[in-house]
């Protein structure tokens, strides 16, 4: 019998898996009450905002990929764009070369709450109160605060007291951080959610009218009013080491709403993998698969150096294209058809040699060469930024002060399935808006203060986010959803997990328990936007022989702490209706439940 850290959950009624056991339990409870996967996803996502406030919040971002039984795969884009006053000229006038990684200039239009409401209205069955009550209860009455949350707050207590007093009031009541595993409450957030429910119910008994009324109250009512009032005078310290005023306005929030769009897909060894579009990094996983299709991965050891080397080199190539060519397709021409074409990727695959490449190598796309050249120049540039402050999100370093993301996967008994990767609005990203109980996001740091790029800062443009849930459909009828937090690492860890599942038939949980790795070679998405040529990180369970082999090939190998890389979760539906789910044991938070 193969040992796994946890059983692979199996059943026929429903499965829910997420990065926090409380949220997973809430999702399952919604299914038990007769809700569908979309109702459960919304309740799970709203609960994650309460129990993992260092990883996501109501004013953050939320891409979701989903499939209603018997219908096409779709994507909800709840990635807010840049405000109307967010221009390169304005930021340059502040003597900035990069958008700060925290603070008010890093804020785009809040997207997460409206995205959840769009999902609930168009695909759910329950009322606003039904799905918000669990989050309200945990915010009002408290929940056992995760040690990582408590330690994050403790490390920022002095910073909050000196620079962000509204955050100090919420996260350090009485002037001290909460002790790990003690009951922590956020009564301001509970009142915010209560008011949104009340605004919805004032619109009448129809659930659709209630949801639309709550969305309106968020974007053009008391929530937007509180944000505008605060931003009129706020001049707060950020990662640049200087205070800045924000550019977000109530009119920006009132003029935007989340949208639904088709997915982007690629077929690999019988699996059609669906991702978000190039306004996210999602297509890099598809590009990596298109490259790796030209290599015989099945002949390799899934825990061996040849496998790791080949995947790392494919990642370098696909992520170079991410940096050169991706962006908001509503504002720029993105050559995705070319980037996913067989001829292009056969050529890219030939670039993978026996040793590690230390070059940034975006591919040649006719008519887009200037973007490739611009990326190579950027990756070699020194932006004069100080080391990243506590607000930078990355899991790789596993410091208590750095934020990240959450993820959830849910499948119901009817075959509806959802994967979502909410993030942003971390307690480290911005001061709490007084009276609301949550901070703004910092996603604008993914823009460049340089004209002519698909990722140049511009009003109304979506930042090229790192958030990237996945959905895959096999030709035999199997369907699954999966994903992970992790910034630039998200599609790398998903890629490794997916390849082991496809080529070696490992079960969901066994794939999750297997050691992971990722590259740091390409330019990072988060301030201070560093590229680290040739550098990679892997877990020590690969063993010294593999690590030494990789170093002999020229990789700059960093060995992580044991069980510290990746936060994957996944759920799968077999053609006979059997459901399966799994969650990583790493960080001892994620959990899968089902029956």
Secondary structure, DSSP 8 states (H G I E B T S, - for coil): ----SS--EEESSEEEEESSHHHHHHHHHHHHTT--HHHHHHHHHHHHHHHTTTT--TTSEEEEEEE-TTS-EEEEEE--B--TT--HHHHHHTT-SS--SSSGGG-----HHHHHHHHHHHH--S-HHHHHHHHHHHHHH-EE--HHHHHHHHHHHHHHHHH-HHHHHHHSGGGS---TTSEE--HHHHHHHHHHHHHHHTT-S-HHHHHHHHHHHHHHSHHHHHHHHHHHH--EE-TTSSEE-----HHHHHT---EEEE-EEEEETTEEEEE--TTBSTHHHHHHHHHHTTS-GGGS-TTSHHHHHHHHHHHHHHHHHHHHH-S-TTTS---HHHHT-HHHHHHHHTT--SS---S------TT-HHHHHHHHHHHT------S--TT---STT--TT---B--EEEEETTS-EEEEEEE---TTTS-B-TTTS-B---GGGGSBSSTTSTTB--TT-B--B----EEEEETTS-EEEEE---GGGHHHHHHHHHHHHHHH---HHHHHHS--EEE--SB-SSTT--B-TTEEEEEGGG-HHHHHHHHHTT-EEEEE-TT-S---EEEEE-TTS-EEEEE--GGGT-EEEE-
